[in-house]
Amino acid sequence: MIQLIENAFEYKNRLAIISDHNNYTYDDLLKRSANIAHQLLNGKADLEEARVAFIVDPGFDYTCIQWGIWRAGGIAVPLCVKHPFKSIEYVIEDTQASVVILSTAYEKLMAPLDERKGIRVIRNQEFNDHQGELPEIAISRRAMILYTSGTTGKPKGVVTTHKNIEKQITSLTTSWEWHQDDHILNVLPLHHVHGIINVMSCALWSGGCCEFLPKFDPKKIFEIFNRQQVNVFMAVPTIYFKLIAHWNTLPETEQNLITTSLKKFRLMVSGSAALPVSVLKQWEKISGHTLLERYGMTEMGMAISNSYRNKRKPGYIGLPLNEVIIRIADEQNQPLEQGEKGEIQVKGLNVFKEYWGKPKATAASFTADGWFKTGDIAVFENGAYRILGRNSVDIIKSGGYKISALEIEEVLRTHTAIKECGVVGIPDDEWGEIIGASLVLATAAIDFEKLKTWLKEQLPAYKIPKRFIIQEDLPRNVMGKVTKMDLKKIFLTQKNNL
């Protein structure tokens, strides 16, 4: 039994979702998702964990499709709406998805699938009324595959069961005291845990309302806040940075109106990247709220959080969430004493089942006694955990996204003008980190603007935005004598001199 969906039957007449200027009740959500489930079954009794990929904008249809896949017994594989077809194709092929659902907006992007044998393509508008029995779904079943950038090779599919998802949700609804009168605005992408679990699923588990704004727009966000219906908000540091920047451009009367609205909120959360203390302080001045920082990963949902009730410490991520167990361990996976620096390791029913089709990678991510190794270094001090950094320099956290430096390097090396390269993350107040690429050229010169345009054609747009610094032709081989830490130092010097 999928408890998230069972809960909805208790809230049938309540407002569940606002999207595209329309209101939808829990009953609407249940009926629509049941119709989708019946059509996905197509005469079968159970999808039996068949992978169903879907590319749909955040909103009511997205939620119904996700629930429909689950109610039919399938594994939901949400696709990133900003990815080029090549990246989407990799996910579809890696999961061996038998069905792909798409909305009208992505017809052109997904057109190559129409010629693909063995894949059933369904347009969202094709779903209609279907009746019949739906299968009983055990919570031990696989429910979802989300892709995360790793330090080696291509992105890995993180498999969570219905039980994992339930525990990820309840750890937050308990610790952050969610209730049915909560109304949250979702401005986050829905191929990540942050938007899917922390925002949408927690609201719907609790009988609250999840309102969607598919495209980030500071003006529209503040307009929605000023209706004084929204009382919970979650975002990445970059979003708060941009909201602050927009607020600073407004006349004092508008600023005061926004501040009055924000002060009535119950909870405001920041996550997916380190929150600069300067941003926290500025937002506190505007809103009257100290942002609640938390720590999590695709592989486990959220694990550590600052207190909902008690004072929050800037620069700290707090304590373990409900039913999550944390320890700090050394390189031999031995627990360390308080005050000693080591890797965060996690146990709990919230932790993922496996990396899809990668048993060796899965085994390498756990200790012999079952602790998940996060790769993040932290220390427990002053009654709370504080993150110190990432074991690997090959994961860049920028604007709430985890970006693989190795993936960008692999693409750069395919360019005929580039002999060798190195990519690193550089600290930045707005983005958390910006991307720096250092090149060893195979030609006399290169047009950097044309290179950026070329990169955008090869990679998702969010991976090659304006927050990108390119440095030409180091005197030594980048991947030889010059280490990535050397590159960081060189780029920091360059950035400070811009």
Buried (B, 14 or more C-beta within 10 A) or exposed (E): EBBBBEBBEEBBEBBBBBBEEEEBBBBBBBBBBBBBBBBBBEEEEBBEEBBBBBBBBBBBBBBBBBBBBBBBBBBBBBBBBEBBBEBBBBBBEBBEBBBBBBBEBBEEBBEEBEEEEEBBBBEBEEBEEBEEEBBEBEBEBBBBBBBBBBBEEBBBBBBBBBBBBBBBBBBBBEBBEBEBEBBBBBBBBBBBBBBBBBBBBBBBBBBBBBBBBBEBBBEEBBEBBBEEBBBBBBBBBBBBBBBBEBBEEBEEEEBEBBBEBBEEBBBBBBBBBBBBEEBBEBBBEBBBBBBBBBBBBBBBBBBBBBBBEEEBBBEBBBBBBBEBEBBBBEEEBEEBEEEEBBBBBBBBBBBBBBBBBBEEBBEEBBBEEEBBBBBBBBBBEEEBBBBEEBBBBBBBBBBBBBBBBBBBBBBBEEBEBBBBBBBBBBBBEBBBBBBBBBBBBEEEEBEBEEBBEBBBEBBBEBBBBEBBBBBEBBEEEBBEEBBBEBBBEBBBEBBEEE
